[in-house]
Amino acid sequence: MLFLYLLFLAAPLFAAPELRFQVAEISLIGNHVTKPWVIERELHFDVEDSVSVDDLEAARLRLLSLGIFNNVRVDHDEEGAVTVEVSEQFRFIPVFGADAVEGSFNDALKEPKRLMEIIVFTVGVADLNHTGAAATVNVLGEFGARSGVSVDYRTRWLAQRMPYYLGFGLRSLRISDRHAAVLGVSRKLRNDRAYLEFATRSGAPSRLGLALRYDHVKEEDRAPADGNEYHTAWANPYIVFDRRNLEWYPTDGVFVRGDLDQAFGTIPFTRSRAVAAAYLPLVHCSRGPAVAARAYGGTTQDKTPPWARYYFGFGEKFRGYSSVKTEAANYLAAECELRFPITREITYDVPLVGRYGQDIPFWLGGSLFMQRAQTQIDGTRTDMWAYGAALHIRFPYVQILEASIARNRDDDLDLVFSTGLRF
């Protein structure tokens, strides 16, 4: 046993040295809309730098994380010339969508009469690569479980020499009063919101940020409320440490975020949240099997108004409980997944849309998961746990479509369709 332990410690000493080369030149191909500096800033190397094949792969994943390319290739030749070839997604896309925000699609199938209370339908337009700088602009109208309009703008970097994140937006919506829904009452809130968010984003994605928000919330004059009206200004400082290899499908690295929400106005209160996730590859290859784990929690002051508490079984679909609506003043949860590929990645072209239909990737992946959560409100604690499996489908624009099936502690099966991974 001692010999095996010493051999394990000495293994790095006998590992093959990493092969490196000096970059002679960098050529960009396929960026018809995207500005060169947007691509170059994600490479993290320049001409005459010494790099390895792993450095090229890390750069490729950072470019894919931008969400504006169908696919990315980063290659080099024997002379040290690096070629970055991207296939851009269409910049302007019409948005037509449906999402279960007050339960699950299963609920809508079981109770078709409640379709408009469960599903929100979205119509609008999005600019996914505003001015070629990887900024996003959305103008959306919604109806159904949520109705109204929203406009928002988000960019990763303001400009080539201004490495700061900026986001701002406006919305005016009639939304579900989730406190009433937990009590079995259907009621709407009117929510008008304006927000501004600013963060450092110099080089690595770890950052400090501050979000400022104003909410005007008006309850309907129906029990269990009395038509209360709230004017709330929020200051939300946060910190992020992000070392994931790919933002929308991480298989290596760590992610940590902490938030403090300080609200002023009709009822001053404080909320805080934190999340930590780790990703461990079992095989070091592109999209190999990996273990992913996450722990997250939040707490609120006793005087926090019901509309500002935490809710599960709504837009936050805790797998196994997407139809079980619960309210929490405090919560703590953890989940673990084994992620694995099912098929190889293939690419195909759609000639009908020209260069925007080139090099579109497709693959299938899967995961096995377990999760546990505890929620607490008014001295009452609720325990939830579930296990199950999920299918992941690589899809343009939304990146990942997930279909998951979970069995919860009450031995109920829950099938949920969603876009993107949970973490």
Rosetta blueprint (number, residue, H / E / L):
1 M L
2 L H
3 F H
4 L H
5 Y H
6 L H
7 L H
8 F H
9 L H
10 A H
11 A H
12 P H
13 L H
14 F H
15 A L
16 A L
17 P L
18 E L
19 L L
20 R E
21 F E
22 Q E
23 V L
24 A L
25 E E
26 I E
27 S E
28 L E
29 I E
30 G L
31 N L
32 H L
33 V L
34 T L
35 K L
36 P H
37 W H
38 V H
39 I H
40 E H
41 R H
42 E H
43 L H
44 H L
45 F L
46 D L
47 V L
48 E L
49 D L
50 S E
51 V E
52 S E
53 V H
54 D H
55 D H
56 L H
57 E H
58 A H
59 A H
60 R H
61 L H
62 R H
63 L H
64 L H
65 S H
66 L L
67 G L
68 I L
69 F E
70 N E
71 N E
72 V E
73 R E
74 V E
75 D E
76 H E
77 D L
78 E L
79 E L
80 G L
81 A E
82 V E
83 T E
84 V E
85 E E
86 V E
87 S E
88 E E
89 Q L
90 F L
91 R L
92 F E
93 I E
94 P E
95 V E
96 F E
97 G E
98 A E
99 D E
100 A E
101 V L
102 E L
103 G L
104 S L
105 F H
106 N H
107 D H
108 A H
109 L H
110 K H
111 E L
112 P H
113 K H
114 R H
115 L H
116 M H
117 E H
118 I H
119 I E
120 V E
121 F E
122 T E
123 V E
124 G E
125 V E
126 A E
127 D E
128 L E
129 N E
130 H E
131 T L
132 G L
133 A L
134 A L
135 A E
136 T E
137 V E
138 N E
139 V E
140 L E
141 G E
142 E E
143 F E
144 G E
145 A L
146 R L
147 S E
148 G E
149 V E
150 S E
151 V E
152 D E
153 Y E
154 R E
155 T E
156 R L
157 W L
158 L L
159 A E
160 Q L
161 R L
162 M E
163 P L
164 Y E
165 Y E
166 L E
167 G E
168 F E
169 G E
170 L E
171 R E
172 S E
173 L E
174 R E
175 I E
176 S E
177 D L
178 R H
179 H H
180 A H
181 A H
182 V H
183 L L
184 G L
185 V L
186 S L
187 R L
188 K E
189 L E
190 R E
191 N E
192 D E
193 R E
194 A E
195 Y E
196 L E
197 E E
198 F E
199 A E
200 T E
201 R L
202 S L
203 G L
204 A L
205 P L
206 S L
207 R E
208 L E
209 G E
210 L E
211 A E
212 L E
213 R E
214 Y E
215 D E
216 H E
217 V E
218 K E
219 E E
220 E L
221 D L
222 R L
223 A L
224 P L
225 A L
226 D L
227 G L
228 N L
229 E E
230 Y E
231 H E
232 T E
233 A E
234 W E
235 A E
236 N E
237 P E
238 Y E
239 I E
240 V E
241 F E
242 D E
243 R L
244 R L
245 N L
246 L L
247 E L
248 W L
249 Y L
250 P L
251 T L
252 D L
253 G E
254 V E
255 F E
256 V E
257 R E
258 G E
259 D E
260 L E
261 D E
262 Q E
263 A E
264 F E
265 G E
266 T L
267 I L
268 P L
269 F E
270 T E
271 R E
272 S E
273 R E
274 A E
275 V E
276 A E
277 A E
278 A E
279 Y E
280 L E
281 P E
282 L L
283 V L
284 H L
285 C L
286 S L
287 R L
288 G L
289 P L
290 A E
291 V E
292 A E
293 A E
294 R E
295 A E
296 Y E
297 G E
298 G E
299 T E
300 T E
301 Q L
302 D L
303 K L
304 T L
305 P L
306 P H
307 W H
308 A H
309 R L
310 Y E
311 Y E
312 F E
313 G L
314 F L
315 G L
316 E L
317 K L
318 F L
319 R L
320 G L
321 Y L
322 S L
323 S L
324 V L
325 K L
326 T E
327 E E
328 A E
329 A L
330 N E
331 Y E
332 L E
333 A E
334 A E
335 E E
336 C E
337 E E
338 L E
339 R E
340 F E
341 P E
342 I L
343 T L
344 R L
345 E L
346 I E
347 T E
348 Y E
349 D L
350 V L
351 P H
352 L H
353 V H
354 G H
355 R H
356 Y H
357 G H
358 Q L
359 D L
360 I E
361 P E
362 F E
363 W L
364 L E
365 G E
366 G E
367 S E
368 L E
369 F E
370 M E
371 Q E
372 R E
373 A E
374 Q E
375 T E
376 Q E
377 I E
378 D L
379 G L
380 T E
381 R E
382 T E
383 D E
384 M E
385 W E
386 A E
387 Y E
388 G E
389 A E
390 A E
391 L E
392 H E
393 I E
394 R E
395 F E
396 P L
397 Y L
398 V L
399 Q E
400 I E
401 L E
402 E E
403 A E
404 S E
405 I E
406 A E
407 R E
408 N E
409 R L
410 D L
411 D L
412 D L
413 L E
414 D E
415 L E
416 V E
417 F E
418 S E
419 T E
420 G L
421 L L
422 R L
423 F L
